[in-house]
């Protein structure tokens, strides 16, 4: 809900209560002010104020009621105006002035032979009318319907959209107004927005998106993760749906996209880069690129890491490539974490030769209290003495200690001002610190966080606990569920449908991440998309404040939620301040979380329209033990970070610059670096150099040029020479121009594209089943088994096959064996097998091929290997199918081969686990669909299908629609 924070704070309005007020006029006035303050204008404008009866008793009370009714009419008139309804015939300022005049203190002589004077004063109405008169300008300025049509936008479409939105969110916040005054809504204006978490950046993006759509141009919205792509679709559909449908194009085939992207397309940066590579014409009408969480373009700090993030490279290339293809499009970059947004704005101004503003207003409507867990030395010593009496060694290593919270009473970290610091016990319990093998006390982060989460959940607070890996998530959720009773709130119909679909796909309730009757659930990268939606849906359910019902109050999550996912949350607990290799997709060893990662997680506490305040608690990786009486605080970076005045602390490091520096000094380059070498070395048909196009417009070169133009040019030439040397070392054999273009576009070796093209003569062109094509495709790769690493990430293979992949001294033989396993897994995945069935096969495979080990691979209760095949490897197989599709498309256009519509659908079919195109069409017909259930349903309808692999997808959909209708009529006949 959007409200005028400057004038009518929603959270103060929520405290107004009419209950207990005996006089009807005053009850209506209280309710009216509350509704205006909270933006709930429907009841306000529909209220009939004349129906309120004024009791004819004390004349002073009657007069006060009449004055207060006039104030209520003013409040109602403001509500009408804010909803964009026809203004009432009411002079609101005149009415208030009349109330003020009539309620002022006055002295009236008493006649009728009585000496003296009567003193009249109506302080309440006078004060209220005075306040309302001061509020009018601010309330009207904050009205959504008063935003003038931006330049370039159709004024009628803009006005119509504003009026539709004003029914549910009539007011803007003070920082929104400040942003609107910059003119960023106008066509031709771009903005880098680095306001803090919870400051309403989404609202500002919605306004810019609507302005673009009203100008007849389309919008591309880049979300940082697949999980957030789904959330953006759900959130934006409610806001923008009246203008255009919101379309997720992450898994949509080129055939379905047609000649242009949908008017509002949501995708990840990686998908955007891929689409611009092989179908740039799709972006021909895009007038706005929104890049959410744009700090993704940053590499790690080179002072602390030598690795160059592949995701950062793709994100940066997506941004640079878009600005080249759509020079006239506007940009809107959003992140709460980036420091010096003005630097990014200046860079983009130079890249686009267009106006780019920076907006970093620090205001937000909620307030957040932050705390760091510390321990009293005396209490820890006492706990150690108690533990020493325990009967077992394990128990002796568990030192019961009460966690305390260190709070700062003022913004920022001021250790030299102890009077501004407060220490408060966080729990009545004493979750233990634990001694490790070296007898050093460790924080026991998960158990401490679980205890604190359970404590807050008992009071009805919503808690998110951020853990460092998936195992820790399960541990925390399990502990909370053991400490609290089961949930009493039942799932609604849509949630039950999602749960049933997940159960069918997983194959066992024990292997599900089921939030059904739990007080705590997990949220991490091993959840199926439907499981993730279910957990989020159950967590969002509103309950009566102070009621007896209990529900899902705690989510134990990895960093997936921290990347911008908005959930209702009172308390955030960060369980540890480092990350394990298991949760790091780049495979880094355990490292400290970067400051912006910590602050991004803490920023989830307290969300506008849910809670006015939030509490964020950090359990440090190493316990902080000190004398609470003295409070002599050590100099620790974590304390400076937790109590930082601003979220924006992340400096953007250009991954292109870092990669070029690495190319200059490194002898061996990984696959990603090799792909960038090919991309930068490429020359387009128009003679444009990839190096000049990308590096010449890079952030790193821009900064160097600002500092010293001549030195920057010298750096550029040295990197150009290093790139030529690196290209020569690749020793790529000559291939056809179109093959090299596809290779550069997809970041694969040209010879790989050449081999796939040559193998097409043996392709199963008469087959329509996904596994037939994947089996053939992986068979082609198996002729050069080490090509497996070109399209499947090594970390994904390790997560699925474990020691069956890593315990090998013969890489080529292992890769060939893994390719055979992938063929079988794809057949199971696209053949309607449950995850439990796939897990059973995988466990047997791993045990057979893991070699001589002390302990055989363990069975996963949650089918983890199968989940990671579906979530991590199936998309990589989809990438391989995408490369094949581009090869087939080129050959077909050149008259060197037939058009094969089935190949267009292969990427999304293998990702989703569709048996064939009929299965895919049937699955897409349902809002909530099970892969396994729709597979069985498609087999039952198979007699109605005749469209083969050469048929267009539209014909396949028509067959499925007809078959479903026939089946429905048959079922009706059977019922009769």
Beta strands, then each sheet from edge to edge (+ up, - down):
strand 1: 106-109
strand 2: 117-120
strand 3: 189-193
strand 4: 218-222
strand 5: 246-248
strand 6: 264-267
strand 7: 286-292
strand 8: 330-334
strand 9: 355-359
strand 10: 367-376
strand 11: 398-400
strand 12: 404-408
strand 13: 421-425
strand 14: 432-435
strand 15: 441-442
strand 16: 463-466
strand 17: 520-523
strand 18: 554-557
strand 19: 571-575
strand 20: 578-579
strand 21: 591-592
strand 22: 613-619
strand 23: 625-626
sheet 1: 1+ 2-
sheet 2: 5+ 6+ 4+ 7+ 8+ 3+ 9+
sheet 3: 13+ 12- 10+ 22+ 19+ 16+ 18+ 17+
sheet 4: 13+ 12- 10+ 23+
sheet 5: 11+ 14- 15+
sheet 6: 20+ 21-
end
